[in-house]
Amino acid sequence: MIDLHTWTTPNGRKVSILLEELGVPYDVHPINLGEGAQRDPAFLEISPNGRIPAIVDRETGQSVMESGAILLHLAEKHGRFLGDDRVEMLEWLMWQMGGLGPMLGQAHHFLKYNPGKSAYAEERYGTEARRLYGVLDRRLEGREFVAGSYSIVDMAIWPWISRFEWQRVDLAAFPALCDWYRRVAARPAVQRGYHVPYFVNEVPMP
């Protein structure tokens, strides 16, 4: 049994999607970011950086923070969804963690939540979002998934792309990426994981 401490963000959805794909039983503990639950001392014992998601693996008693570390921990523990080549899987997982996620997060901040406050920031992060989409689109040309077979890399990237409207990106402009997005979105486990810890909206579709 896994205790999943999470919220309705791309990083949170990565882990709930993986848990659904694995079929591992888990209990959900919503961490309401708007109410500051991430600063609760009990949560900070599990996630010292005060960020979701975090898990407690009841089988081992180990807590794990950081979405990428959680994905690797669970995939390696169960021997599934690790792609066809470890180095390839790791490089694209790190690409998501170090580039795609942070840059799209900044796009959300300026384009979705603070439009009109900084034309420079909107241009900077909007341009970078489209550049990263281009990188991913080229990677997916002639491929079903990012790192060979369906893996934690797809699960890490997909929730960020699911906010394409927040980033003011037209998915149709990236045909290989768009096909991949639809392919992943059609998976029942992805649909279930998207709605953890609760339903916000239907899975966005281009």
Secondary structure, DSSP 4 states (H G I P E B T S, - for coil): -EEEEE-SSHHHHHHHHHHHHHT--EEEEE--GGGTGGG-HHHHHH-TT--S-EEEETTTTEEEESHHHHHHHHHHHHT-S--S-HHHHHHHHHHIIIIIHHHHHHHIIIIIISTTS-HHHHHHHHHHHHHHHHHHHHHHTT-SSTTSSS-HHHHHHHHHHTTTTTTT--GGGSHHHHHHHHHHHT-HHHHHHHT-SS--SPPP--
